[in-house]
Amino acid sequence: MTEFPRVARVPRRGRGLALRASAVSAVAALGLALGPIAAHATETLSANGNGWGADQPTGLANAQTNAYWALYDLAHSRGETCSGITYTTTFFYPVPGAPYGYAYAVRATGTCS
């Protein structure tokens, strides 16, 4: 008669513990995978831009455009998008001499997530 090697039997209690540990591990892995998405809160970001123009509206528009794109680049580097963007003029300088012009520094601030 051929004898087969005995297979160690895991007690029922051990199997239940192993199943629970597997379930807890799966939930923990799912939590870690989704955690950064759920924890990604809304924040306020700001960026500055400078601009010059031959007249005041052009200089201000150029500075606001540069500030907008600086804010866009900052938010994009964090994987975010911004809304409700406001502009604050932080510096204004009329350039003397010919040709005349106007220099601006503008801060763009937005709510990003």
FIPANU-285120 format. One record per residue (C-alpha): residue in one letter; z, x, y; residue number from 0. Coordinates in steps of 0.2 Angstrom, whole numbers, always signed. Layout:
BEGIN
<node><r>a</r><pz>Z</pz><px>X</px><py>Y</py><k>NUM</k></node>
...
//
This chain:
BEGIN
<node><r>m</r><pz>+0</pz><px>+0</px><py>+0</py><k>0</k></node>
<node><r>t</r><pz>-5</pz><px>+6</px><py>+17</py><k>1</k></node>
<node><r>e</r><pz>+9</pz><px>+7</px><py>+30</py><k>2</k></node>
<node><r>f</r><pz>+5</pz><px>+4</px><py>+48</py><k>3</k></node>
<node><r>p</r><pz>+15</pz><px>+12</px><py>+62</py><k>4</k></node>
<node><r>r</r><pz>+28</pz><px>+1</px><py>+70</py><k>5</k></node>
<node><r>v</r><pz>+24</pz><px>-5</px><py>+87</py><k>6</k></node>
<node><r>a</r><pz>+39</pz><px>-5</px><py>+99</py><k>7</k></node>
<node><r>r</r><pz>+43</pz><px>-22</px><py>+104</py><k>8</k></node>
<node><r>v</r><pz>+48</pz><px>-25</px><py>+122</py><k>9</k></node>
<node><r>p</r><pz>+62</pz><px>-38</px><py>+123</py><k>10</k></node>
<node><r>r</r><pz>+58</pz><px>-54</px><py>+132</py><k>11</k></node>
<node><r>r</r><pz>+69</pz><px>-50</px><py>+146</py><k>12</k></node>
<node><r>g</r><pz>+60</pz><px>-33</px><py>+150</py><k>13</k></node>
<node><r>r</r><pz>+43</pz><px>-43</px><py>+150</py><k>14</k></node>
<node><r>g</r><pz>+50</pz><px>-55</px><py>+163</py><k>15</k></node>
<node><r>l</r><pz>+56</pz><px>-41</px><py>+174</py><k>16</k></node>
<node><r>a</r><pz>+39</pz><px>-32</px><py>+173</py><k>17</k></node>
<node><r>l</r><pz>+30</pz><px>-48</px><py>+178</py><k>18</k></node>
<node><r>r</r><pz>+42</pz><px>-50</px><py>+193</py><k>19</k></node>
<node><r>a</r><pz>+39</pz><px>-32</px><py>+198</py><k>20</k></node>
<node><r>s</r><pz>+20</pz><px>-35</px><py>+197</py><k>21</k></node>
<node><r>a</r><pz>+21</pz><px>-50</px><py>+207</py><k>22</k></node>
<node><r>v</r><pz>+32</pz><px>-42</px><py>+220</py><k>23</k></node>
<node><r>s</r><pz>+20</pz><px>-27</px><py>+221</py><k>24</k></node>
<node><r>a</r><pz>+6</pz><px>-39</px><py>+224</py><k>25</k></node>
<node><r>v</r><pz>+14</pz><px>-48</px><py>+238</py><k>26</k></node>
<node><r>a</r><pz>+20</pz><px>-32</px><py>+246</py><k>27</k></node>
<node><r>a</r><pz>+2</pz><px>-25</px><py>+245</py><k>28</k></node>
<node><r>l</r><pz>-5</pz><px>-41</px><py>+253</py><k>29</k></node>
<node><r>g</r><pz>+8</pz><px>-40</px><py>+266</py><k>30</k></node>
<node><r>l</r><pz>+4</pz><px>-22</px><py>+271</py><k>31</k></node>
<node><r>a</r><pz>-15</pz><px>-26</px><py>+271</py><k>32</k></node>
<node><r>l</r><pz>-13</pz><px>-41</px><py>+282</py><k>33</k></node>
<node><r>g</r><pz>+2</pz><px>-35</px><py>+292</py><k>34</k></node>
<node><r>p</r><pz>-8</pz><px>-25</px><py>+306</py><k>35</k></node>
<node><r>i</r><pz>-19</pz><px>-40</px><py>+309</py><k>36</k></node>
<node><r>a</r><pz>-4</pz><px>-52</px><py>+311</py><k>37</k></node>
<node><r>a</r><pz>+6</pz><px>-40</px><py>+321</py><k>38</k></node>
<node><r>h</r><pz>-9</pz><px>-37</px><py>+333</py><k>39</k></node>
<node><r>a</r><pz>-1</pz><px>-44</px><py>+349</py><k>40</k></node>
<node><r>t</r><pz>-9</pz><px>-48</px><py>+366</py><k>41</k></node>
<node><r>e</r><pz>-7</pz><px>-34</px><py>+378</py><k>42</k></node>
<node><r>t</r><pz>-12</pz><px>-30</px><py>+396</py><k>43</k></node>
<node><r>l</r><pz>-23</pz><px>-15</px><py>+399</py><k>44</k></node>
<node><r>s</r><pz>-29</pz><px>-7</px><py>+415</py><k>45</k></node>
<node><r>a</r><pz>-42</pz><px>+6</px><py>+419</py><k>46</k></node>
<node><r>n</r><pz>-49</pz><px>+13</px><py>+435</py><k>47</k></node>
<node><r>g</r><pz>-66</pz><px>+15</px><py>+442</py><k>48</k></node>
<node><r>n</r><pz>-74</pz><px>+23</px><py>+458</py><k>49</k></node>
<node><r>g</r><pz>-89</pz><px>+18</px><py>+467</py><k>50</k></node>
<node><r>w</r><pz>-99</pz><px>+22</px><py>+482</py><k>51</k></node>
<node><r>g</r><pz>-112</pz><px>+12</px><py>+492</py><k>52</k></node>
<node><r>a</r><pz>-122</pz><px>+12</px><py>+508</py><k>53</k></node>
<node><r>d</r><pz>-114</pz><px>-4</px><py>+513</py><k>54</k></node>
<node><r>q</r><pz>-97</pz><px>-12</px><py>+508</py><k>55</k></node>
<node><r>p</r><pz>-102</pz><px>-25</px><py>+496</py><k>56</k></node>
<node><r>t</r><pz>-112</pz><px>-12</px><py>+486</py><k>57</k></node>
<node><r>g</r><pz>-99</pz><px>+1</px><py>+486</py><k>58</k></node>
<node><r>l</r><pz>-86</pz><px>-12</px><py>+480</py><k>59</k></node>
<node><r>a</r><pz>-98</pz><px>-19</px><py>+467</py><k>60</k></node>
<node><r>n</r><pz>-101</pz><px>-1</px><py>+460</py><k>61</k></node>
<node><r>a</r><pz>-82</pz><px>+3</px><py>+459</py><k>62</k></node>
<node><r>q</r><pz>-79</pz><px>-14</px><py>+450</py><k>63</k></node>
<node><r>t</r><pz>-93</pz><px>-11</px><py>+438</py><k>64</k></node>
<node><r>n</r><pz>-86</pz><px>+6</px><py>+434</py><k>65</k></node>
<node><r>a</r><pz>-68</pz><px>+0</px><py>+432</py><k>66</k></node>
<node><r>y</r><pz>-75</pz><px>-14</px><py>+420</py><k>67</k></node>
<node><r>w</r><pz>-83</pz><px>-2</px><py>+409</py><k>68</k></node>
<node><r>a</r><pz>-68</pz><px>+9</px><py>+409</py><k>69</k></node>
<node><r>l</r><pz>-58</pz><px>-5</px><py>+403</py><k>70</k></node>
<node><r>y</r><pz>-71</pz><px>-10</px><py>+390</py><k>71</k></node>
<node><r>d</r><pz>-71</pz><px>+7</px><py>+383</py><k>72</k></node>
<node><r>l</r><pz>-52</pz><px>+8</px><py>+382</py><k>73</k></node>
<node><r>a</r><pz>-51</pz><px>-9</px><py>+374</py><k>74</k></node>
<node><r>h</r><pz>-65</pz><px>-5</px><py>+362</py><k>75</k></node>
<node><r>s</r><pz>-57</pz><px>+11</px><py>+357</py><k>76</k></node>
<node><r>r</r><pz>-42</pz><px>+1</px><py>+351</py><k>77</k></node>
<node><r>g</r><pz>-53</pz><px>-12</px><py>+342</py><k>78</k></node>
<node><r>e</r><pz>-49</pz><px>-25</px><py>+356</py><k>79</k></node>
<node><r>t</r><pz>-58</pz><px>-36</px><py>+368</py><k>80</k></node>
<node><r>c</r><pz>-52</pz><px>-42</px><py>+385</py><k>81</k></node>
<node><r>s</r><pz>-52</pz><px>-58</px><py>+395</py><k>82</k></node>
<node><r>g</r><pz>-46</pz><px>-64</px><py>+412</py><k>83</k></node>
<node><r>i</r><pz>-51</pz><px>-47</px><py>+420</py><k>84</k></node>
<node><r>t</r><pz>-45</pz><px>-45</px><py>+438</py><k>85</k></node>
<node><r>y</r><pz>-49</pz><px>-32</px><py>+451</py><k>86</k></node>
<node><r>t</r><pz>-37</pz><px>-23</px><py>+463</py><k>87</k></node>
<node><r>t</r><pz>-44</pz><px>-11</px><py>+476</py><k>88</k></node>
<node><r>t</r><pz>-33</pz><px>+4</px><py>+477</py><k>89</k></node>
<node><r>f</r><pz>-43</pz><px>+15</px><py>+489</py><k>90</k></node>
<node><r>f</r><pz>-56</pz><px>+12</px><py>+502</py><k>91</k></node>
<node><r>y</r><pz>-64</pz><px>+25</px><py>+513</py><k>92</k></node>
<node><r>p</r><pz>-78</pz><px>+24</px><py>+525</py><k>93</k></node>
<node><r>v</r><pz>-89</pz><px>+39</px><py>+523</py><k>94</k></node>
<node><r>p</r><pz>-92</pz><px>+47</px><py>+541</py><k>95</k></node>
<node><r>g</r><pz>-109</pz><px>+54</px><py>+546</py><k>96</k></node>
<node><r>a</r><pz>-127</pz><px>+50</px><py>+541</py><k>97</k></node>
<node><r>p</r><pz>-130</pz><px>+42</px><py>+529</py><k>98</k></node>
<node><r>y</r><pz>-115</pz><px>+31</px><py>+531</py><k>99</k></node>
<node><r>g</r><pz>-107</pz><px>+24</px><py>+516</py><k>100</k></node>
<node><r>y</r><pz>-91</pz><px>+17</px><py>+508</py><k>101</k></node>
<node><r>a</r><pz>-81</pz><px>+23</px><py>+494</py><k>102</k></node>
<node><r>y</r><pz>-69</pz><px>+13</px><py>+484</py><k>103</k></node>
<node><r>a</r><pz>-57</pz><px>+15</px><py>+469</py><k>104</k></node>
<node><r>v</r><pz>-54</pz><px>-1</px><py>+459</py><k>105</k></node>
<node><r>r</r><pz>-42</pz><px>-5</px><py>+445</py><k>106</k></node>
<node><r>a</r><pz>-47</pz><px>-18</px><py>+432</py><k>107</k></node>
<node><r>t</r><pz>-34</pz><px>-27</px><py>+423</py><k>108</k></node>
<node><r>g</r><pz>-36</pz><px>-38</px><py>+408</py><k>109</k></node>
<node><r>t</r><pz>-27</pz><px>-47</px><py>+394</py><k>110</k></node>
<node><r>c</r><pz>-33</pz><px>-39</px><py>+378</py><k>111</k></node>
<node><r>s</r><pz>-31</pz><px>-42</px><py>+359</py><k>112</k></node>
//
